[in-house]
């Protein structure tokens, strides 16, 4: 449990809610229902075992924050509780509700125990992968997906690592449950393109034969795409994009824009995800109700190939 002030509002409430849901209890020492609700919320924070964080704000000491939140929700009484998630106030309730109703409220916004465990497995897997222990990372990711099949981030990392390790059949099996999301999820779609390339690579013509076909006819797009697919399947991403660019510069719409879609998929796979926001180094003493989005680190190679794509298309 944390006491919120104007000085630590951003760090302890906004930034912290990017990592886990934070329930803010707005109270006052003279408020009888507040004294009833407070201990109950503290009990629930312990019972939920880290699935949410409780923060408390004394409205007498911090009228600016209390007033802004009360105005935003149209509430003029306390106790008033606001749930923050991903840097935003998303829901709230007024009054000293019974424990059962508070649990119903929490369960609408707080991850389940399985979701928390799966997220922990995912974070451990990412650390192991960064250390070069791919086998241990695979085990962790497999566990994360088994615990929480709806964790798409864990599933995507699992499929990606399986493909990197050459386990194509397992990757296909792991990817299929989310295949329907591909039209709306760039990473899932990109993994689908990589799977297609990996599955077709064993039947591809030798590189020498493909190079000879392309030398004989620069517009032999089937041969050039086949060569790009073999590079893609092997993780030679820039070589694959170089071949795809040759197609795009000659025929942007070839085969239903397949070259462009594959190129975009490779860029997606090469793009590092945005980091989780770090806690502020020091409190700024200013009130901001919305959080700041974390920017993905820039990659000069990705940036270069994005520019090449733009030049080829426009």
CORTA-V686242 format. One record per residue. PHI is phi as a letter, one per 40 degrees, with the letter a starting at -180 (NA if undefined). PSI is psi in radians with two decimals (none if undefined). NEAR is the number of other ideal C-beta (glycine too) atoms within 12 Angstrom. Layout:
phi->[PHI	PHI]
psi->[PSI	PSI]
near->[NEAR	NEAR]
This chain:
phi->[NA	b	c	c	b	c	c	b	d	c	c	c	b	c	c	c	c	c	c	a	c	b	c	c	c	c	a	a	c	c	c	c	d	c	c	c	c	d	c	c	c	c	c	c	d	c	c	c	f	g	c	a	b	c	b	b	b	c	c	c	c	b	c	c	c	d	c	c	c	c	c	c	c	g	b	b	b	b	c	b	b	b	c	b	a	f	g	b	c	b	a	a	a	b	g	c	c	c	d	c	c	c	c	c	c	c	c	c	b	b	c	c	c	c	c	c	c	c	c	c	c	c	c	c	c	c	c	c	c	c	c	g	c	c	c	c	c	c	c	c	c	c	c	d	c	c	c	b	d	c	c	c	c	c	c	c	c	c	c	c	c	c	c	c	c	g	c	c	c	c	c	c	c	c	c	d	c	b	d	c	c	d	c	b	b	c	c	c	c	c	c	c	c	c	d	d	c	c	c	c	d	c	c	c	c	d	d	c	c	c	c	c	c	c	c	c	a	c	c	c	c	c	c	c	c	c	c	c	c	c	c	d	d	c	g	c	c	c	c	c	c	c	c	c	c	c	c	c	c	b	a	c	c	d	f	g	g	c	c	c	c	c	c	c	c	c	d	c	c	c	c	c	c	c	c	c	c	c	c	c	c	a	c	c	g	b	c	b	c	b	c	c	c	c	c	c	c	c	b	c	c	c	d	c	c	c	c	c	c	c	c	c	c	b]
psi->[2.39	2.40	2.20	2.35	3.01	-0.48	-0.64	0.15	-0.87	-0.80	-0.86	-0.29	-1.04	-0.99	-0.72	-0.59	-0.18	-0.37	-0.68	2.69	2.48	2.18	2.06	2.10	1.94	2.10	3.12	2.61	-0.52	-0.07	1.99	-0.88	-0.53	-0.71	-0.42	-0.76	-0.71	-0.97	-0.57	-0.74	-0.68	-0.68	-0.75	-0.60	-0.73	-0.76	-0.58	-0.02	0.93	0.08	-0.28	2.83	2.42	2.30	2.56	2.50	2.07	1.94	-0.44	-0.65	-0.48	1.11	-0.48	-0.84	-0.83	-0.73	-0.72	-0.75	-0.70	-0.72	-0.71	-0.63	-0.04	0.63	2.39	0.23	2.85	2.76	2.53	2.10	2.36	2.25	2.18	2.33	2.26	0.70	0.06	2.53	2.11	-0.38	2.95	3.03	2.75	2.42	2.91	1.43	2.75	2.76	-0.72	-0.70	-0.63	-0.70	-0.69	-0.73	-0.86	-0.73	-0.33	-0.36	-0.30	2.37	2.64	2.93	-0.66	-0.69	-0.71	-0.77	-0.73	-0.68	-0.66	-0.71	-0.69	-0.81	-0.69	-0.71	-0.72	-0.66	-0.74	-0.71	-0.70	-0.51	-0.10	0.10	1.34	-0.64	-0.79	-0.66	-0.72	-0.74	-0.77	-0.75	-0.66	-0.73	-0.75	-0.76	-0.64	-0.69	-0.76	1.50	-0.33	-0.02	1.61	-0.55	-0.78	-0.73	-0.74	-0.75	-0.68	-0.84	-0.76	-0.79	-0.63	-0.75	-0.70	-0.54	-0.01	0.23	1.28	-0.77	-0.73	-0.67	-0.74	-0.76	-0.69	-0.51	-0.57	-0.69	-0.36	0.16	-0.62	-0.29	-0.12	-0.69	-0.39	-0.06	1.94	-0.64	-0.73	-0.73	-0.73	-0.72	-0.59	-0.72	-0.71	-0.72	-0.78	-0.77	-0.75	-0.61	-0.52	-0.32	-0.73	-0.45	0.02	2.67	2.73	2.63	-0.64	-0.71	-0.69	-0.72	-0.68	-0.71	-0.70	-0.66	-0.60	-0.47	1.81	-0.36	0.34	1.36	-0.52	-0.77	-0.72	-0.68	-0.66	-0.71	-0.74	-0.70	-0.66	-0.68	-0.79	-0.85	-0.61	0.02	0.22	1.32	-0.78	-0.66	-0.69	-0.79	-0.57	-0.75	-0.70	-0.63	-0.67	-0.64	-0.83	-0.63	-0.34	-0.58	1.67	-0.56	0.16	2.31	0.85	0.65	0.54	-0.65	-0.76	-0.78	-0.68	-0.70	-0.82	-0.66	-0.72	-0.73	-0.72	-0.75	-0.54	-0.32	2.18	2.44	2.71	2.40	2.70	2.45	2.37	2.70	2.53	2.46	-0.60	2.60	2.50	-0.27	0.31	2.61	2.11	2.14	-0.37	2.54	2.88	2.32	2.44	2.36	2.43	2.50	2.48	2.44	2.04	-0.57	-0.79	-0.78	-0.71	-0.77	-0.43	-0.74	-0.70	-0.71	-0.77	-0.73	-0.66	-0.59	-0.56	none]
near->[23	23	23	38	24	26	21	26	37	32	32	30	47	35	33	32	38	30	30	31	37	41	46	46	48	44	39	25	15	13	24	15	23	29	19	22	33	32	21	29	37	23	17	32	28	16	20	27	17	20	29	37	34	41	39	37	42	26	30	18	19	28	20	23	38	35	22	24	35	27	16	22	25	11	23	14	22	38	38	38	44	39	34	41	29	24	28	25	33	25	24	31	30	27	25	26	24	15	18	12	19	35	23	16	28	32	22	20	31	33	27	21	18	21	27	25	25	32	33	26	33	34	24	25	35	30	18	24	25	16	14	10	17	25	19	21	31	32	21	32	42	30	26	37	36	20	25	26	20	20	32	31	29	37	37	38	41	42	42	36	37	32	36	27	21	18	24	26	18	23	33	22	19	34	38	20	20	30	23	14	20	27	12	12	21	23	30	31	29	31	39	34	39	40	37	28	39	35	22	22	29	16	13	26	23	16	23	14	17	27	20	15	23	27	15	13	15	17	18	25	28	23	29	39	40	34	39	45	40	31	30	40	32	24	23	21	32	26	23	37	37	27	37	44	33	27	38	34	24	21	25	23	15	25	20	12	18	27	39	30	31	41	42	29	36	41	35	31	37	30	24	20	21	16	14	23	21	14	19	23	9	10	21	17	15	16	26	23	26	21	28	20	16	18	12	16	13	13	18	12	18	25	18	19	30	24	17	24	29	17	14	24	21	11]
